[in-house]
Amino acid sequence: LGIRLRKVAAMAVVGYAIACSSVLFQTVTGNRILTPGIMGFDALFVLIQTLIVFFFSALALTTADPRPLFAGQVAAMVVFATALHRWLFGRRDRDLYVLVLAGVIFGTLFSSLSSLAARLINPNDFVVLQDSLFAGFNQVDPGLLAFSAVLVAVVTTWAARLFARLDAVALGRDHAIGLGVAYHSVVNQALVVIAVLVSVSTALVGPITFLGLLVANLARELTRTFRHRVTVPAAGLISVIVLVGGQLILERVFNMDTVLSVIINFVGGVYFIALLIRESRR
C-alpha cells in the first residue's frame, strides 16, 4: 500500500505540473498545438543522462545519489530556460515566437548530441541508459517526491494569482494591453512558472512528451471555457486520470512489458495528428 500511495502521489504531482505548464504555455504562445517540450527540456534531460553514462559509465548513473542528480538536472533546465528567455525575449511581440523557434533549434541540437554520444558508449551501458530515458513512477525517491510536491504547490499558487490576467492574455497582446494588463510582465512570470514546473516533473520521473498536449486540449474541449481558474484544475484532474489509467493498463493488460510513456505518447500522438487535421479544415 505504501508503494502504491507513493506511486499515485508522484502521478498527481507530475500530472498537475505538466497540465498547468502546458495550459500556460499554450496561452502565452497563442497556439493549442504547442507544449513546453518543444523548448528542448526533454532533449536536455536526455543529453544530461547520456553524458553521465558517456563520461562515467552506467554504474555511475545507477548508483548516484538521486538528490544531487535531481538538483543538477533541475538547475540545468531552469538555467537553460532563463538564459534563453533573457537572451531572446525583449519588448517586441515577435520575440516570443523567436524564443519558441530557438527552443526548437536547441532541442534538435541536444538530441543530435545525445545520439552521437549514445553511439559511442558501451552497448551494455546503452541498455541501462535507455531504461533511464523513459518516464517511470515505480522508483521515485520519497524525499524528492515530497520536495517536488512542495515546490509545485508553491509555484502553482503563484501561477493562480496570474489566472485573471492570463484570461486577457489569451485574447491576444493588443487586447490584453487595451484591457490594462501588463502584458510583458505577465508573460515573463508565466514563462518562469512553466520552466520550473517542466524542469521538476522531467527531473523527477523523466520526459512524457504528449501528455501536456493531450490534457490541455481535452480540458478546453470538456469545459468549453477560456478561464484558467477552470481549465488548469480540469487539465490537472484529467492528467492524473490519464496517468493512473495508463499505469493500470500497463500493469493489467501489458503485464509491465512496456513503459507508461510509450502508451501515453502513442495516444497523445494520435490525438495530435487528429488535432492538426481538424485545425487545417477550419
Number of C-alpha atoms within 10 A of each C-alpha: 6 7 12 11 10 19 20 18 19 29 23 20 25 29 26 27 31 32 32 29 28 29 27 26 25 20 23 21 18 15 11 18 18 20 24 25 24 19 24 24 28 24 22 24 23 24 23 18 19 28 17 15 23 20 11 11 19 23 12 12 20 13 8 11 10 17 13 10 16 18 15 14 21 24 16 17 24 21 14 18 23 15 12 17 20 11 10 15 20 13 10 8 13 10 14 18 13 13 20 21 14 18 22 18 15 20 21 17 16 21 19 14 17 21 14 12 17 20 11 10 18 13 11 10 17 20 11 16 23 13 11 18 19 17 20 21 21 13 12 17 15 14 11 18 21 15 12 21 19 13 16 23 16 12 16 21 11 14 21 16 11 18 19 13 20 26 16 22 25 20 14 17 18 13 14 18 14 12 13 10 18 14 23 17 10 17 22 15 13 21 20 17 22 25 22 23 29 27 28 29 26 25 24 28 23 21 23 24 23 23 24 30 24 27 29 29 21 18 24 20 11 11 13 11 12 17 17 24 16 15 25 27 15 21 30 26 17 20 29 22 16 18 23 18 13 18 24 15 15 18 15 10 10 12 10 13 9 12 18 23 23 17 16 20 17 13 14 21 17 13 17 19 12 12 15 12 11 10 11 8 6 5
